[in-house]
């Protein structure tokens, strides 16, 4: 019998591999501001498709039609399509492959096809499969199909679901694929013993001492929503330790579990009902965004639920006592305003964060409202379990696409960074904004998860470019000067207010402090000076070039020659030279090329701007500021933008930069998800914004004294 128990326990381990398909995960790096609202004039993204079948006949009588619609809603609650659809042209026909350590499983055909689906199932047979995991022919399903939760469903809901699957889903002839698992894990009879040990067959019983709203939320969470499948800890047989908040183990219900290297967080008493409803409707709220497989749950299931049901779920979850609150700790629901850490520029983790994270998450960890999630107060950053943070650094992140928030924002994978670098950054984030100074992750932990996820360190897309690491400045004898130079690049306006006349910093064009290939990086630039500049009509120094940016791009005043600030900037750029020799080409340097034979279409350019640029730079090109008035993303036209003498005021120069670098967070290109427009699109949008009103540049009369000026010059 001991051998049998061991085999059963191993077989039950398959749950962890398959439960991911129906899990409910809260974002690893995500705790975001309220959903974005499209600014006036902004383009509306394409409609979000509804992929749940609604193929019922027009000949249905009114009563049956209503039952089909009720059943379709139950299928929403259970998110049936997530597991049972592999090919979107064959919804509910199964065939979704699931990799496990013991082989491969496939989801089954639940269309009403009589040969390969469930078309010959009677209601009692269907009901038994849903509640006990036993099919019509008597074989056992693996509990990856969460029948322990479905056992709580009412008979009325089960009948409605049955009628929907039989009369609201198109039959698809597609045979179920056999298990591809080795012995003894392919022996389904072991699940009969598992059921005997762990399955609770009782239907949900309302608590008469609670409100109707609370009971409705409890029913959804415990039953069709099967939230505990991922958020409740597992026992020795990989069973959920409890199926509700009641009983001796009730405090463990929804208290968090790690599934497939994601941390499904503690849901108990986390947010107010309205916050939870917004999260499930749009994918984000003032406290959090979703990530991992919860993105699919939001997209396919919860965004379609009624407000009443979403508030009911929120009411139930809010009522569950939180262990963290019981211990007197601050609750994850508290809105925490981040502050700039003291060691932001003096630690390796801080400088790694500055280089790779600040553009979106900001130096104070507060993120960008409606766009990028804050880290301050983030429940996952504060969690004891760091697996989700490591996971998202290695594999990336994207938002859910919903009717309320149809644009998808993404964070690329940072697998190109070394294990030690990722550990340093995560430790810095957890210590700064997660109150986790007492626990540190190691490079070995990162390496272990990297191997399990297959997240190799090879370069992914974009120009071949090896970005210098700002953290390495700390090794240099003049580290303080170099760090000051880097800081001036990133915080130019704040540090040199007398020399900057608009909302730009050096890093507005020299992305990530000049370390992004194709984003005007500083690598090797020092080797190109002194050199002849056609616009000046003479040989210029690197100091001249820097001051040109202050006067044109930042519409300000030049730094005094030989000043400490200028010395710091020059030292930083010189450090970026590395071993580059004069005349040597550096892959990824500059901003790339654009086809100058293309004719710009400013009307199409305005459309592209509204769709791709307005979220960060404003519907009227005014840029984006924090509530405190600090600049986040610069204005692209108007008095706070670069003046007419800047290179970015010229169509084809701007188009080359845009093609390589804008928009950000569009896909998985390292390190900003940047670029993605075609040459024509880049030329069109550049023509549109460069020709908007902007400050004049009085010394323009001195430009190109010897050479022919560019065809796209504005004067």
Beta strands, then each sheet from edge to edge (+ up, - down):
strand 1: 97-100
strand 2: 103-106
strand 3: 180-181
strand 4: 257-259
strand 5: 262-264
strand 6: 397-398
strand 7: 410-411
strand 8: 531-533
strand 9: 538-540
strand 10: 624-625
strand 11: 631-633
sheet 1: 1+ 2- 3+
sheet 2: 4+ 5-
sheet 3: 6+ 7-
sheet 4: 8+ 9-
sheet 5: 10+ 11-
end
